[in-house]
């Protein structure tokens, strides 16, 4: 259930037969096993591959945003351990494709018709795949910047010059009020990766032409490109964290106003489902029996 389910949710995007395997994924019927591979009904693009790695079983039998475990902001993750016991029975939460504690994630792009140094690209992301924009590192690149280096930073000392820490800050801030914040993170990822993919296409054309004349220069071209995009991404994500933190801090949401120093502020609260749960669990504890003032600010 922890492994095949993640394959199944990928398969279902490119096959119409995956509903037949739901009971197998649940562990209830092992007679019809999930195939090791499928032939996709459509060609799978680079961008689709990026986003398939960010799937949380949305709108499937394994949906994670709607039960009480999602808390009041519909979080599609569960804190470990995933398995627990109640009254002698064993239960488990789902394990989506992206997980909280992921350290790195990659999409490998391979083009045999191009020179080796530029035909292979490792689109490298740091941390939770659902919150990480990926940067292209070419197989021919000879340098990587400090922000992505193996020995940059530690797991316990915050260093905002490293990709690890700035992506952890953004994703963990997003977990606090997922249904408010994560959509903005996803939009930012789409924006950045869209630019990177177009810029990569242009640099590959230049590098391939240069390879015929000056191979070392062509390698330096893709190296500088990958290095520069990696540094740029960390800078962009630092600014993005500042934006998200100020916009969503203190339990409210702030929107800039023209010609005003102070923003417009909205208080989204918990949502009716969670308020109903509070009332059901606490009875009259929070019941307001009499409003003493004409206006009561909550």
C-alpha positions in Angstrom: 0.0 0.0 0.0 2.9 2.4 0.7 4.7 1.6 -2.6 2.3 0.3 -5.3 -0.2 3.0 -4.5 2.3 5.6 -5.6 2.9 3.8 -8.8 -0.9 3.4 -9.3 -1.6 7.1 -9.0 1.0 7.7 -11.7 -0.4 5.0 -13.9 -4.0 6.3 -13.6 -3.1 9.5 -15.4 -2.1 7.5 -18.5 -4.4 4.5 -18.4 -8.1 4.0 -18.3 -7.8 0.6 -16.5 -6.5 1.6 -13.1 -9.9 1.5 -11.4 -9.6 -2.3 -11.6 -6.7 -2.3 -9.2 -8.1 -0.2 -6.3 -8.8 -3.2 -4.1 -5.3 -4.5 -4.7 -3.9 -1.1 -3.7 -6.0 -1.2 -0.6 -4.5 -4.6 0.2 -8.0 -6.3 0.2 -7.6 -8.3 -3.0 -4.1 -9.5 -4.0 -5.3 -11.6 -6.9 -5.1 -8.9 -9.5 -1.7 -7.4 -9.2 -0.7 -4.1 -10.5 1.4 -4.4 -13.7 5.1 -3.6 -13.6 4.7 -1.2 -16.5 2.0 0.2 -18.9 1.9 1.8 -22.3 0.7 5.3 -21.8 -2.4 6.3 -23.8 -0.7 9.6 -24.7 2.9 10.7 -24.9 4.2 11.9 -21.5 5.8 15.3 -21.6 8.5 16.7 -19.4 6.2 19.0 -17.6 3.6 16.2 -17.0 6.4 14.2 -15.4 7.3 17.1 -13.1 3.7 17.3 -11.9 3.1 13.6 -11.6 5.7 13.5 -8.8 3.5 16.0 -6.9 0.4 13.8 -6.7 -1.4 13.3 -3.4 -4.1 11.0 -4.6 -6.3 14.0 -5.2 -9.9 13.0 -6.2 -9.3 9.3 -5.9 -10.4 6.6 -3.4 -7.3 7.5 -1.4 -8.0 11.2 -1.2 -6.2 12.6 1.9 -7.7 16.2 2.2 -11.2 15.4 3.4 -11.0 13.3 6.6 -10.2 14.6 10.1 -6.6 13.7 9.7 -6.2 16.5 7.2 -6.9 19.0 10.1 -8.7 22.2 9.3 -6.7 23.3 6.3 -7.0 20.1 4.2 -3.4 18.9 4.5 -2.7 15.9 2.2 0.1 14.6 4.4 0.2 12.7 7.6 2.8 12.9 10.3 4.7 9.6 10.9 4.3 6.9 12.0 1.7 6.2 9.4 0.5 3.0 11.1 -1.3 2.9 14.4 -3.6 0.6 16.6 -7.0 1.2 18.1 -8.8 -1.5 20.1 -6.6 -4.2 18.7 -7.1 -3.2 15.1 -4.3 -1.8 12.9 -4.8 1.2 10.7 -2.7 3.1 8.3 -2.6 6.5 6.6 -1.7 6.8 2.9 1.8 7.6 1.7 1.6 9.9 -1.3 4.2 10.3 -4.0 5.6 13.5 -2.3 6.5 13.1 1.3 7.4 15.6 4.0 10.9 14.3 4.8 12.1 13.9 1.2 15.7 15.2 0.8 15.9 15.4 -3.0 13.9 14.5 -6.1 14.8 14.3 -9.8 13.3 14.1 -13.2 15.8 12.7 -15.8 15.5 13.9 -19.3 17.4 11.9 -21.9 17.7 12.7 -25.6 19.9 10.2 -27.6 19.8 12.4 -30.7 21.7 15.2 -29.0 25.4 15.3 -27.9 25.9 13.6 -24.6 26.9 16.6 -22.7 23.6 18.4 -23.4 21.3 15.5 -24.2 21.0 14.4 -20.6 19.5 16.7 -18.0 18.9 16.0 -14.3 16.0 18.3 -13.2 16.9 18.5 -9.6 14.6 19.5 -6.7 15.3 19.8 -3.0 12.9 18.5 -0.3 9.2 17.7 -0.8 8.6 17.3 -4.5 5.2 19.1 -4.2 6.9 22.2 -2.9 10.2 22.2 -4.9 10.9 23.8 -8.2 13.4 21.8 -10.2 16.5 23.3 -11.8 18.2 21.7 -14.8 21.7 20.3 -14.4 23.3 19.0 -17.6 25.2 15.8 -17.6 28.2 17.7 -19.1 28.2 20.4 -16.4 31.5 20.6 -14.5 30.4 22.7 -11.6 27.5 23.1 -9.2 27.0 26.1 -6.9 27.4 26.1 -3.1 23.6 26.2 -2.6 23.3 22.7 -4.1 26.7 21.2 -3.1 26.8 18.0 -1.1 28.6 19.7 1.8 26.5 22.8 1.9 24.9 23.3 5.3 23.8 20.9 7.9 20.4 19.4 8.9 20.4 21.4 12.2 21.9 24.8 11.3 19.7 27.1 9.2 21.6 28.5 6.2 19.4 30.4 3.8 22.1 30.4 1.2 21.4 26.6 0.7 18.6 25.2 -1.4 17.8 22.7 1.4 16.9 25.3 4.0 15.0 27.8 1.9 12.8 25.1 0.3 12.2 23.6 3.7 11.1 26.9 5.0 8.6 27.5 2.2 7.1 24.0 2.2 6.8 23.8 6.0 5.1 27.2 6.1 2.7 25.9 3.4 1.8 22.9 5.6 0.4 25.2 8.3 -2.5 26.3 6.2 -2.3 24.1 3.1 -5.5 25.0 1.4 -4.6 28.7 1.5 -0.9 28.7 0.9 -0.1 25.7 -1.3 -1.9 26.9 -4.4 0.4 29.9 -4.4 3.5 27.7 -4.1 2.3 25.5 -6.9 1.7 28.6 -9.1 5.2 29.8 -8.4 6.7 26.4 -9.2 4.8 26.4 -12.5 6.0 29.9 -13.3 9.7 29.2 -12.6 9.9 25.7 -14.2 8.1 27.1 -17.3 10.8 29.8 -17.7 13.6 27.3 -17.0 12.3 24.8 -19.6 12.1 27.5 -22.3 15.5 28.9 -21.4 16.9 25.3 -21.4 15.6 24.8 -25.0 17.4 27.9 -26.2 20.7 27.1 -24.4 20.7 23.6 -25.8 20.4 24.9 -29.4 23.3 27.2 -28.8 25.4 24.6 -27.1 24.8 22.0 -29.8 25.9 24.4 -32.5 29.0 25.4 -30.4 29.9 21.8 -29.9 30.8 21.4 -33.5 33.3 24.2 -33.3 34.5 24.4 -29.7 33.5 21.5 -27.4 35.0 22.9 -24.3 33.2 26.2 -24.8 29.9 24.3 -25.3 30.4 22.4 -22.0 31.1 25.7 -20.3 28.0 27.1 -21.8 25.7 24.5 -20.2 27.7 24.5 -17.0 27.3 28.3 -16.6 23.6 28.0 -17.4 22.9 25.3 -14.8 25.0 27.1 -12.2 23.3 30.4 -12.8 19.8 29.0 -12.8 20.5 27.2 -9.5 21.8 30.4 -7.8 18.9 32.3 -9.2 16.4 29.8 -7.9 17.6 30.1 -4.3 17.4 33.9 -4.6 13.9 33.7 -5.9 12.8 31.3 -3.2 14.3 33.5 -0.5 12.2 36.4 -1.8 9.2 34.1 -2.2 9.4 33.0 1.5 9.4 36.6 2.7 6.3 37.2 0.6 4.4 34.1 1.9 5.4 34.7 5.5 4.2 38.3 5.6 1.0 37.5 3.6 -0.1 34.6 5.8 1.4 35.3 9.2 -0.8 35.8 12.3 -3.7 33.7 11.0 -4.9 36.2 8.4 -4.3 36.9 4.7 -3.0 40.3 3.5 -3.6 41.9 0.1 -1.8 45.1 -1.0 -3.9 48.2 -1.7 -3.1 50.9 -4.1 -1.9 54.1 -2.5 -2.0 52.5 1.0 0.9 51.5 3.2 -1.2 49.0 5.1 -2.8 46.0 3.3 -6.3 44.8 3.2 -6.7 42.0 5.8 -9.0 39.0 5.6 -9.5 36.4 8.4 -10.4 33.1 6.8 -11.0 31.2 10.0 -11.2 27.5 10.2 -14.1 26.7 7.9 -17.6 25.5 8.8 -16.7 21.8 8.9 -14.1 22.3 11.6 -16.4 24.7 13.6 -19.0 22.0 13.6 -16.5 19.5 14.9 -15.5 21.9 17.7 -19.2 22.5 18.7 -20.0 18.8 18.6 -17.0 17.9 20.8 -17.2 20.7 23.3 -21.0 21.1 23.7 -21.8 24.4 25.4 -18.2 25.2 26.4 -17.8 28.0 23.8 -21.5 28.8 23.4 -22.3 32.5 23.5 -25.6 32.8 25.4 -25.8 36.5 25.4 -24.1 39.2 23.3 -23.5 42.1 25.6 -22.3 44.6 23.1 -23.9 45.7 19.9 -20.8 44.7 18.0 -18.7 41.8 19.0 -15.3 41.3 17.4 -14.2 37.7 17.2 
